[in-house]
C-alpha cells in the first residue's frame, strides 16, 4: 500500500511541473542505458518499503539541501508534503538539531543523511549504531541506499544544470543550506 501511495504521489507531483519539464530527460534521452538504469533505481527505492517513507523524504531533503540541488529541493518538498511532512519541518531542516519540529527518530535519520553527505563523510559509525537500536538492518540499508542515491541524483542534476520545475511553487519548500567555511 505504501508503494502505491508513493507512486500516486510521484505522478501527482510531476503533473504540477510548470517549467523546465524536460531538463533532466533532455540530457538522459541521449544515453538510453543511463535513463533506464536511473528509472530502475528510482523505482527500486520507491518500492523499498521497510522504512517509513516520511523518514526517507526527510533524509533526501537534507541531502539535497546540503548539495544545493534546487530541482531536488523542489520535487522533494512537494513529495514530502504528500508524506505528511509539515511546513515547519521543511523550513527547519537547516537547524533540525535545535528544532522542536522533529522527533528524536527523525533527528537521528537527518543526522545520518548529513554525516553521509558532507565530504569527507564524518562520524557515521556512532550514528549507525544508534540507528540499529531503533531500526532493523534492512531498514538501515534502505535508508543508506536512499541517501546515497540522493547524493548521486543531486550531484548529477547539479552537473547537468537541471533547474527546478515549480512543483513546490506557492508552498513551503526546503531551502539550500549555506556552505560551511573550512
C-alpha positions in Angstrom: 0.0 0.0 0.0 2.9 2.4 0.8 4.3 1.8 -2.7 1.0 2.6 -4.4 0.7 5.8 -2.3 4.2 6.8 -3.3 3.7 6.1 -6.9 0.5 8.1 -6.9 2.3 11.0 -5.1 5.1 10.9 -7.8 2.6 11.1 -10.6 0.7 13.9 -8.9 3.8 15.9 -8.2 5.3 15.5 -11.7 2.0 16.7 -13.1 2.5 20.0 -11.2 5.7 20.9 -13.0 5.3 24.3 -14.6 8.6 24.9 -16.3 11.9 23.2 -17.3 9.9 19.9 -17.5 12.4 18.2 -19.8 15.7 19.4 -18.4 16.8 16.0 -16.9 15.2 13.8 -19.6 16.6 16.0 -22.3 20.0 15.0 -21.1 19.3 11.4 -20.3 17.5 10.6 -23.5 20.8 10.9 -25.2 22.1 7.9 -23.2 19.2 5.4 -23.1 21.0 3.0 -20.8 21.6 5.7 -18.2 18.0 6.7 -18.5 16.8 3.1 -18.0 19.1 2.4 -15.1 18.1 5.7 -13.5 14.4 4.8 -13.8 15.1 1.3 -12.5 16.9 2.5 -9.4 14.2 5.2 -8.8 11.5 2.5 -8.8 13.6 0.2 -6.6 14.0 2.9 -4.0 10.3 3.9 -4.3 9.1 0.3 -3.8 11.5 -0.5 -1.0 9.0 -0.3 1.9 10.7 -1.5 5.1 11.3 2.1 6.2 8.6 4.8 6.7 8.6 7.0 3.5 8.5 10.1 5.7 11.9 9.3 7.1 13.3 8.7 3.6 11.8 12.0 2.4 13.5 13.9 5.3 16.8 12.2 4.6 16.6 13.1 0.9 15.7 16.7 1.6 18.6 17.1 4.0 20.9 15.7 1.4 19.6 17.8 -1.4 19.9 20.9 0.8 23.5 20.2 1.7 24.3 19.6 -2.0 22.2 22.7 -3.0 20.2 20.9 -5.7 17.3 23.2 -6.4 15.5 20.7 -8.6 15.8 18.0 -5.8 14.5 20.5 -3.2 11.6 21.5 -5.4 10.4 17.9 -6.1 11.4 16.7 -2.7 9.4 19.4 -0.9 6.3 18.6 -3.0 6.7 14.8 -2.3 7.4 15.5 1.4 4.1 17.2 1.8 2.3 14.2 0.3 4.0 12.1 3.0 2.8 14.3 5.8 5.9 16.4 6.5 4.9 19.8 7.8 5.8 23.2 6.6 7.7 23.8 9.8 9.8 20.7 9.3 10.6 21.8 5.7 11.7 25.2 7.0 13.7 23.9 10.0 15.8 21.3 8.1 19.0 23.5 8.2 18.6 23.8 12.0 17.0 20.4 12.7 19.1 19.6 15.8 17.7 22.7 17.6 14.1 22.4 16.3 11.1 21.2 18.1 9.5 20.1 14.8 11.2 16.7 14.8 11.1 13.5 16.8 14.3 12.0 18.2 14.0 9.3 15.5 13.7 11.9 12.7 16.7 13.9 14.1 18.7 10.7 14.0 17.7 9.9 10.4 18.5 13.5 9.3 21.9 13.4 11.1 22.7 10.2 9.3 21.9 11.9 6.0 24.1 14.8 7.0 27.0 12.5 8.0 26.8 10.6 4.7 26.6 13.7 2.6 29.3 16.0 3.9 32.7 15.5 2.4 34.6 13.7 3.9 31.8 11.6 5.5 32.1 12.0 9.2 31.1 10.2 12.4 28.9 7.7 10.6 29.6 4.7 12.9 28.1 6.1 16.1 25.0 7.3 14.2 24.7 3.9 12.5 24.9 2.2 15.9 22.1 4.4 17.2 20.0 3.7 14.1 20.5 -0.1 14.7 18.9 0.3 18.1 15.7 1.6 16.5 15.7 0.0 13.1 16.4 -3.4 11.5 19.5 -3.9 9.4 17.3 -4.0 6.3 15.7 -0.6 7.2 19.2 1.0 7.8 20.4 -0.5 4.5 17.3 1.1 2.8 18.0 4.4 4.4 21.7 4.4 3.4 20.8 3.4 -0.2 18.2 6.2 -0.3 20.7 8.8 1.0 23.5 7.6 -1.4 21.0 7.7 -4.3 20.0 11.3 -3.4 23.7 12.2 -3.3 24.2 10.8 -6.8 20.9 12.2 -8.1 21.6 15.7 -6.7 25.2 15.9 -7.9 24.2 14.6 -11.3 21.4 17.2 -11.6 23.9 19.9 -10.5 26.4 18.8 -13.1 23.8 18.9 -15.9 22.2 22.2 -14.7 18.8 20.7 -14.1 16.6 23.5 -12.9 13.6 23.5 -10.6 10.2 22.9 -12.3 7.9 24.8 -9.9 6.4 21.7 -8.3 6.5 23.5 -4.9 5.6 27.0 -6.2 3.3 28.7 -3.7 4.0 26.2 -0.9 6.8 25.8 1.7 10.0 24.4 0.2 13.1 23.2 1.8 16.0 25.6 1.1 19.6 25.1 0.2 21.9 25.2 3.1 24.7 27.7 3.4 28.2 26.3 2.8 30.2 26.0 6.0 33.6 27.5 5.8 36.5 25.1 6.2 
